[in-house]
Amino acid sequence: MTGLHALCEQARHATCICGATPDKPCDCAPAGVHLARFAHAERAGYITAAEFASVIADADVFTGTTVVRDVTS
């Protein structure tokens, strides 16, 4: 399984609901990635369904605008 930082980097290859274009940070959350962007990345083949599931595994409640904080360590 891939670590969270690598998944955030891979998710950034997809567009985001906030208007961020591929390979650019989310406009309103530069230190993180919107959950919807992970979903777009999964559909586009940048991450697997299992990797997407690992991102949301610990979330109790979330929406597409939920921000997943990127970690660098």
C-alpha positions, 0 to 999 in steps of 0.5 A, a space after each residue: 500500500 502506498 503512503 499518504 504523501 504519495 497518494 496525495 501527490 498522485 491525486 493531484 494529477 486529477 482535476 479538483 472540484 475547487 477548480 485546481 487543474 492537474 498537478 496544481 494544489 487545491 485552491 482553497 487547501 494548498 496543504 491538502 487534497 479534497 476528497 473528491 479529487 481522490 475520487 477523480 484520481 481513482 476513476 482516472 486510474 491514478 490511484 487504485 480503489 484500495 488506495 482510495 479506501 485507505 484514505 477514507 478508512 478512518 473518516 467517520 463523516 466526510 463530503 467531497 469537500 473534506 480536505 485530507 491533509 498531506 503529510 511529508 513524513 
